[in-house]
Amino acid sequence: MNYHSLVNNLCYIDDKSIIKMVELTPKEQNVLNYLIKGLMNKEIAKNTNMGIRNIEYYISRLFIKTKCRSRSDLVRYCIQNKINI
């Protein structure tokens, strides 16, 4: 990949059983790392020096990219796909 920033790739299988790659930006990857550790939005914002609205935005982007509907779904998704953040 020829990107200026590092990207983390996640895989998921869509409705047609086709494996798709999901690319995460470094900020999304960082937020995901804290989310997996069980931190709340305020704690993630404090640790990343971002605003709560930014954290909410990145979490919603993670939900969209992975087709997850909740934080627990996202954690389960990472465990099932053996994603090391």
Phi, psi and omega in degrees: 000138180253071179249151179284337179242159178289143179230141176260131181260130174244151178246149170211160179255123182279186183299338182261015180060036176254130179285127180241146177266139177244126181258131178250139175285164178303323179291319177297320179297317180296314179298317179300319179302313179290323180297318179297328179284354176093012180286148176276166184305317180299319180291320178297316180301316181295316182289335183256358183058038176241163176281159180299321179298322177295318179297315178300321178297311182294324178293319178295323176296321177297318178300315181295313184294326183260355183061033175266157183247349181210170179297319181294324175299319181294318177296315178300317179303315181294321179293312182297326181264009177051051181269121179258116180256000000 
